[in-house]
């Protein structure tokens, strides 16, 4: 009887874990934030303890997985709807290198030292900080790097061309939400933004899925499209 009961618990646990993973989406492991990682550990502990504890009935396994998985699904749903809450739940990238200069304050906020930063850069096949124009520590702990022009794979030195300034793309609209601080960073206002949108036939920023400004290439706008 004990083997039959444990087998039933395993089958039910497997089924519900499969369902919730399908609901939460097709995120890769390296896209998980620390919150997702810890939540997955807690869920596995709940299931593991319930399976091997004889006094825990099958109904309790169902309820525990349902509540915990439901909370995870709810947070993911809220994060999709609210840009502010998405930043709160998932965090946001930290710019640790700006225009080739290490931002030590941002590095401290990430609880990192210069050796750890160098280690992350080496994992991206960058062996000197001098090669980096911009670098971000992502919420999941990985690093994203934009190299200086002369250190990119096809270099200007190969063609004896002069180096030019590298500009960082700035996200202005994400999921129909205006990012005001980014608009201020590029010294633009709502009147300018509305003109940019109207030139693409869009009357308000709520109809934009994603908009990005690049100093030497202008605005890229991706509107919501009705399916």
C-alpha positions in Angstrom: 0.0 0.0 0.0 2.8 2.4 0.8 4.4 1.9 -2.6 1.0 2.4 -4.3 0.4 5.6 -2.3 3.8 7.0 -3.1 3.4 6.1 -6.8 0.1 8.0 -6.9 1.6 11.0 -5.2 4.5 11.0 -7.7 2.1 10.8 -10.6 0.0 13.6 -9.3 3.0 15.8 -8.5 4.5 15.2 -11.9 1.2 16.0 -13.7 0.7 19.3 -11.8 4.3 20.4 -12.2 4.0 19.8 -16.0 0.8 21.8 -16.1 2.3 24.8 -14.2 5.5 24.8 -16.2 3.4 25.0 -19.4 1.3 27.8 -17.9 4.3 29.9 -16.8 5.7 29.9 -20.4 8.8 28.7 -22.2 11.4 30.6 -20.3 14.9 29.2 -20.5 16.7 28.4 -17.3 19.2 31.2 -17.8 16.2 33.7 -18.2 15.0 32.8 -14.6 15.4 35.6 -12.1 16.6 34.7 -8.5 12.9 34.9 -7.5 11.9 32.2 -10.0 14.9 30.1 -9.0 14.0 30.2 -5.2 10.3 29.7 -6.0 11.1 26.5 -8.0 13.2 25.2 -5.1 10.4 25.8 -2.6 7.9 24.1 -4.9 10.2 21.1 -5.3 10.7 20.9 -1.5 6.9 21.0 -0.9 6.4 18.2 -3.4 9.3 16.1 -2.1 8.4 16.3 1.5 4.7 15.5 0.8 5.6 12.5 -1.3 7.8 10.8 1.3 5.8 11.8 4.3 3.2 9.0 4.9 0.9 11.1 7.0 0.4 13.7 4.2 -2.7 12.8 2.2 -2.8 13.2 -1.6 -5.2 16.1 -1.3 -2.6 18.1 0.6 -0.2 17.7 -2.3 -2.8 18.9 -4.7 -3.6 22.0 -2.6 0.1 22.9 -1.9 1.1 22.7 -5.6 -2.1 24.5 -6.7 -1.6 27.4 -4.3 2.1 27.9 -4.9 1.8 27.4 -8.6 -1.2 29.7 -8.7 0.8 32.5 -6.9 3.7 32.1 -9.4 1.3 32.3 -12.3 -0.4 35.4 -10.8 2.9 37.2 -10.3 3.9 36.4 -13.9 0.6 37.7 -15.2 0.8 40.9 -13.1 4.4 41.4 -14.4 3.2 41.2 -18.0 0.5 43.9 -17.3 2.5 46.4 -15.2 5.9 47.7 -16.1 6.5 49.0 -12.6 5.6 45.7 -10.9 7.7 43.8 -13.5 10.8 45.8 -12.5 9.9 45.2 -8.8 9.5 41.4 -9.3 12.3 40.8 -11.9 14.6 43.7 -11.2 16.3 45.7 -14.0 19.8 45.6 -15.6 22.6 47.6 -13.9 25.0 49.5 -16.1 28.4 48.7 -14.6 30.4 50.0 -17.5 29.4 53.3 -19.2 31.3 54.8 -22.1 34.3 52.6 -21.3 34.4 53.6 -17.6 33.6 51.2 -14.7 30.7 52.5 -12.5 31.9 51.4 -9.1 28.7 52.4 -7.4 26.6 50.2 -9.6 29.2 47.4 -9.2 28.7 47.7 -5.4 24.9 47.6 -5.7 25.3 44.3 -7.6 27.5 43.0 -4.7 30.3 42.4 -7.2 34.0 43.3 -7.2 36.3 44.0 -10.2 37.6 40.5 -10.3 34.1 39.1 -10.6 33.3 41.6 -13.4 36.5 40.5 -15.2 35.4 36.8 -14.8 32.0 37.5 -16.4 33.7 39.4 -19.3 36.1 36.5 -19.9 33.1 34.2 -20.2 31.9 36.5 -23.0 35.4 36.2 -24.7 36.4 39.6 -23.5 39.8 39.7 -21.8 40.2 43.4 -21.2 37.9 46.0 -19.8 39.3 48.4 -22.4 37.4 46.5 -25.1 34.0 47.4 -23.5 31.9 50.5 -24.3 28.9 49.4 -22.3 28.2 46.5 -20.0 25.0 45.5 -18.1 24.6 43.0 -15.3 21.2 41.4 -16.0 18.7 40.5 -13.3 19.6 36.8 -13.7 23.3 37.6 -13.0 24.5 37.3 -16.6 26.4 40.1 -18.4 25.5 41.8 -21.7 28.3 43.7 -23.5 28.5 46.2 -26.3 32.1 46.4 -27.5 33.9 49.5 -28.7 33.9 49.8 -32.4 37.6 49.0 -32.9 37.3 45.8 -30.9 34.3 44.3 -32.7 34.8 41.2 -34.7 35.0 43.0 -38.0 37.1 45.9 -36.9 37.5 49.3 -38.5 41.3 48.8 -38.3 41.0 46.0 -40.9 39.8 48.7 -43.4 42.0 51.5 -42.1 38.9 53.5 -41.2 38.7 56.0 -38.3 36.9 55.0 -35.1 33.4 56.5 -34.5 31.3 57.0 -31.4 29.2 54.1 -30.1 25.7 55.0 -28.9 23.6 53.0 -26.6 20.0 52.1 -27.6 17.5 53.7 -25.3 14.1 52.0 -24.7 11.3 54.6 -24.6 8.2 52.5 -24.7 7.8 48.9 -23.5 4.4 47.0 -23.6 2.5 50.2 -24.1 4.2 51.9 -21.1 6.2 55.1 -21.4 9.6 55.1 -19.6 9.8 58.8 -18.7 13.3 58.7 -17.2 14.7 57.3 -20.5 12.9 60.1 -22.4 14.5 62.6 -20.1 17.9 61.0 -20.5 18.0 61.7 -24.3 16.7 65.3 -23.6 13.4 64.8 -25.4 9.8 65.6 -24.4 6.4 64.2 -25.1 5.8 66.6 -28.0 8.9 65.2 -29.8 7.8 61.6 -29.0 4.2 62.2 -30.3 5.7 63.6 -33.5 7.8 60.4 -33.9 4.7 58.2 -33.4 2.5 60.3 -35.7 5.1 59.9 -38.5 4.5 56.1 -38.2 0.7 56.6 -38.2 0.4 55.9 -34.4 -1.7 58.4 -32.4 -0.8 57.4 -28.9 2.0 55.5 -27.2 -0.3 53.0 -25.6 -0.6 51.4 -29.0 3.1 50.7 -29.2 4.6 47.4 -28.1 8.2 48.6 -28.1 10.0 51.8 -29.1 13.7 52.3 -29.1 15.9 55.4 -29.8 19.4 55.1 -31.2 21.3 58.4 -31.6 22.8 57.7 -35.0 19.9 55.6 -36.4 16.7 57.3 -35.1 13.6 55.6 -33.8 12.5 52.0 -34.1 8.8 51.5 -33.4 7.0 48.2 -33.1 3.2 48.7 -32.7 0.7 46.2 -31.3 -0.8 44.3 -34.2 -4.3 42.9 -34.1 -4.3 39.2 -34.9 
